[in-house]
Amino acid sequence: MKFIWFSGVLVVSVLALSCASLGGSGGRLNGVPFGARRIYIATVSPPSLTVIELNTINRKEPKVYPVYLKDFEGTRQSSQIGISKDGNYLWLAEDISEDGGCVALLDASSFEPLKTWNVGAGEGAHISRDGKWGFFASEKKDNPNINVFDIQKQRYLGYIELGGPALGFDTNAEGTRLYVIKSLSNMLYEYDISALPDIAAKASADRYGLKLPVPLRRSFASQYANTSSLLVHPNGKYLMLGAYTPGPLGRVADTSVYDIILDLTGDSITEFLKMIGGNHNYALSPDGNVFFSTEWYPLDCHDAWFLRGLPVFEDPRITTQQLRYFDISTLESAAPNPLDVKLTGVICGNIHLGFAQPDPLSHEVYDPSGNFLFLATISKTNETKGDLLILDGKSLELIKTIPLPESPDGISTDRVKIIKF
């Protein structure tokens, strides 16, 4: 295990590391290829990220090592990591605070910081699905807005006015719409970002302090507090939105927690279906037909109509979080029907994965190949550390467990496959 330390500004101190050892193909597990070369897992505190080299995955001890951001020690880091489309650069939000904060660009081979923009930082961070634009939240008092970057030219384009930090972002596949959750609110906003190519073409340098002419198209007010997760369906017609209101001891009433599917096809954003939940993170299978949700607070919930004879919430053996998955293939049909959305399975932290603590699950993401699902968890043997679980992308059976050096949070992979429609 290698520990790499570097300055978060422009002074670099990196332990010797062979770039040749970081390249190559994504490797194979049980003869099945990965679509990514690497997995990156963010650790909010201490500010760092863990790297898993997938070309070493079949070794007895795969190459897993943390990269610590020493100059940001003691500060807040976003749980989301942006990766350029070619996999050569990492984008991070660091020193989240009212008075500071920056967006940092790293070389993915050496982890050398190449540039920082002191425009503020926040929890929300997203690179558009076409790999062109970066959107980063800011909690900085003098710029509580959305910072926008040209990812290919590595240039700051300006900000979209929001008037507060953004908790999460997503974009449609065409790169024409940006969806934003405003932190500590129940509001979802939709922006028209189709003018960004023209704006970027005219920009010859970083454009600090400039408000971008990006119009707000629509908004949606969720009736549930703590709106937190969002995910746009690949067809751009639907959006998954999650919110929860924790009750005593982190439990919730089944009338206050939902995973909501929103219909984006009309003049206004409307509810297509709401499902009892308690979400922490969302993922979709590469074909868009299976919806995954890490549910943090669903243990007191049940919905006989929706579960269709699968009484997972009434099972007294369930004492931990769950990873639920749904068949949402109806969203691709000519006449989508809410009744055709079905909960097809649940992976319970204690029953299926052997965890005793109530909150072992973190984020999940598909490998771009579709062959594997990655799930970050708290370690069974040391709650200050974590594990990466690699599940079969189709059967969802556990294939491999990889110990991680720090408590894991958001997961990203390189070689992101852009789905086109």
Helices and strands as residue ranges (DSSP letters): E 4-6, G 19-22, E 28-29, E 32-33, E 38-43, E 48-53, G 54-56, E 64-69, G 70-72, E 82-83, E 89-94, E 102-107, E 113-117, E 125-127, E 133-137, E 146-150, E 155-160, E 166-171, E 177-182, E 187-192, H 196-202, E 216-221, E 227-232, E 238-243, G 248-250, E 258-263, E 270-276, E 279-284, E 290-295, H 304-307, G 312-314, E 322-327, G 329-332, G 338-340, E 342-348, E 361-366, E 372-378, E 386-392, E 398-404, E 411-413
